[in-house]
């Protein structure tokens, strides 16, 4: 079997974005990583509820993906500029040919959809004509959606001007072009997210519940969140109001409040660090 391909994460102005829909699906299915949709849906350019590709990943999620050898980070601006300047005539023709092929495929699908709609309209018209056959016909010629011989009329089945905008340019840029040597960070920030992802949980932003993360036992499309999670440093003082407020709010929405942080190694010579988590549930509510 071929080794799995690494997922390309584009670094644009300090933000980590994934544009390829196949890569987004692979992240969700295999790496427990959803990201946040930050793009505008083409069919609804003014919407403010449902967004589309690309997805944006948090830095701690990128660290976790790099540690598990799932993805790599690319300087997207430099990669595109280098690829566009280095395109020879053959590569340019291949790129234009791929766009033309996608355009023809889209035209074929659009024509088949129109033909199916015309066929359904013709069937409805035929049933109406049979039911009213006793009435005199005012137009014996062409009817709505039918020719005079009874065959459906395919209006606008062929579109001469049909543009296709690629959603990703990954296939036209070498995978190792301008890959950034991003090393996983050893700071305490993000260790809780990496720990939960490594144990099969899904993480989403938890701002609407007053926490940093919402933690799901499976795909958020199938499960409700089980925890509202905050991360703290091992020696950081936690305000008691944070514990009280987080515990009460999480319990009120039928979740548990989880806090965690990276525990320092027992000795300076030991590189092993573990993450400790504590679940807080407000009782008596």
N, C-alpha and C positions, 0 to 999 in steps of 0.2 A: 504494500500500500504506500502511496505517496505521503510524505510528511505533510501535516496541515500547514497551510499558508499563514504567515503572520499577518495580522490585521494592521492596516496602515492608518495611523492617527496623524492628522494634519495639525501642525502648530501654526496658528495664524494670530498674530498680535497677542501672543501669550495665552491664547485659548486653545483647548484641545478639542478638535472637531472630527467627526467621522461622517463622510458624505455617501459612501457606497452602501446601498440598501442591503446587499448580501453580507457585508461586514457588520452592519447593525444587527441583522438577524443572528449571525454567528456569535456576536457578543452576548446577545440576550439568551441564546440557547445553551451556550457552552461555557460562558464566563460569568454568568449571573450579573451582568452589567447592562443596565437599561440606558443610562445617560438621560439627558433632558433634551427634548425636541425644541430647537430654537429657530427653525426656518419657517418661512411663510408658505402655506399651501398654495400652489399656482391657481387652483380653481377658486379660492377664496382669499384674495390678496388683502382684504381688510379685516379678516377675522382676528380675534384676540383670545380665543379659547383653545382651539385645536391647531397646533402647529405641526410643521413637517420637518423634513431633513434640512440640514444636518442635525446630528445630536451632539451635544457638548458634554464632555466628561470632566469630572472634578480631578484635580491633580492627584489626590490620593487613589482614585480609581486607576489613573494612568500608571502610578507606581505599582499597584497590585498587578496590572496586566503585564508590565515589564518584568516583574519578579517571577511570574509564572510562565514567561516566554510565550505570551499570547499575541503581543502587539509590539510595534515599534513606532517611533515618532519621527516625523519628517518636517523639515522647514518647507512649508507648502509654497510660499512665494518664490523662494530660490529654486525649488524643483521645477515649477512651471516655467519660470524664465529660462532656465537652462534647457528644458525640453523644447520650448518653442524656438530658441535660437539654434539648436542643434538639429532640427528636423531637416533631413535631406529631401530630395524630390520623391524618392520611393516611399519614405515614411509619411510624407504629406499626402501622397496619392492614396496610401493605405488608410490614412485617417479619414480623408474625404469619402473613400469608398465605403468605409464602415458606417458613416453618417447616411450615405445614400441608401445602403441596405436597410438601415433602421427606418428610414423614411418610407421605403417601399413596403416594409412589413407593417408599419402603422397604417398606410393607405389600404392595404389588403384587409386588415382587421376592421377598419372603418367601413369599407365597402360591404363586408360580410354582415356587419351590424345593421347597415341600412337595408340590405337585402332581406334580413330576417324581419325587421320592422315592417317593410313593405309586404312581405308574405303574410304577416299577422293581420295587417290592415286589409289585405285582399280577402283573407278568410272571413273576417268580420263582414266585409261588404257583400261577399257571396251569400252568407247566411241571411243578411238583411234582404237581399234581392230575392232569395228563395221564399222568405216569409211574406214578402209583399208582391209576389209574382202575379197575383190577381189584379193588382192596381195597374193602370196604364203607365207606361214608361215615358217620362217627359224628355229624357236624353238617351236615345238608344246608342249613342256613340261611346266615347270614353267616359268612364265613371271615375270616382275618386279612388286613386290607387290602382286602377285596372285599365288595360288597353281594351280596344274593341274586341280582341280575340280572347279576353278573359285573363291574360297574363298580367302580373303586377308591373307597375311602372317603377323603375329604380331611379328616383330623382336624387341628384347629387351623390351618386354612389362612387364617383371618381372625383377626387379632389386634386386639382392640379397644383395648388400651392399648399403644401402640407409640411410645416417645419417641425423638426424634432430637436429639442434641446437635451443633450445628454445630462444625466443627473450626476455623473462622476467622470473624471478624466483619468482614473486610476490605470485603465488598460493602455493608455498612451504614454505613460511615464514609467521608466524603469523602477522596479520596486526599491532598489537600494540607492536611489538618487537623493542626495542631501539628507540622508538619515542622521538625525541628531543623536549624539552619544549621551543620551539621558540615562543617568544612573539613578537607581532607586534611592530615595532619601532615607537617611537613618534617623531623622528627627522623630519625636513623638507624635507630631501632627500627622493624622491619617492612619495611624496604626490600628485604631478600632475598626475603621472601614475595611482595611485589608484583612483583618482577622475575621470579620463577619462574612465577607465575600469568600474567603478561603474555607469557611464552614458551610457553604451552600446557601447563605442568605442573600437576599436582594436588598439593595440600598437605594433609596430615593431621598431627595431633599425633604426635610421635616419641618420647614418653616411654618406651614399652616397649623401644625400642632405645637408650635413653640419649642421645637427641638432642632438639633442639627440634622438628624437622620430619621427616616422612617424605615423600619426593618421588617421585611416580609419573609416568611418561611419558604416561599416559592414565587413564581412569576406574579407581579402585582395585578395582572389581568385576571388571575384566578384566586388570589388570596387577599384577605385584609391584612394590614400590618399588625404584628404582634407586639412590637416594641417601639417606643420613642427613645432615641439614643442620643446621648451627649458624650463627648470625649474630653478628658481632662488629663493634665500632666500628673505623673505619679506623686510628685511633691506639691502639687498645686492645691491651694486651699479652696474648697468648694463652698460657696455661700449656702447657708441653710435654707434661704428663701428659694434658691434654685431647686433644691431637693424637694421642698414642700410644694412649690408651684408645679414642677415637672411631674411629681408623683400624683398630685390631685388631678391635673389636666389629663395625663395619660390614663388614669383609672376612670375618669369621667367618660372618655371615648372608648372604653373597654380595651385598653392596652396596658402594658407594663412599661415603667420608666427604667431605662437601662443606662448605666454609666460605666465607663471603662477607660483604661489607659494602659500604657506599656510599662511593665514592671522592669526596673533596672536589673542587670545581671547580679548574681550573688557576689561575684568578685570581679575586679577590673580585667583579669585575664580571660574571663568567660565572655564569649560573644553572644551566647544564647540569651534572648530576651523573650519574655512571654507577655501576653496581654491578659489582664484580669478584668472580668466584667462582673457587675453586681446589678441585680434586678430589684427595683423598688416598686412596691404596690401599696397604694394608700388604702388602709382598711377603715371600716366604720362609715363608709359613705352610702 
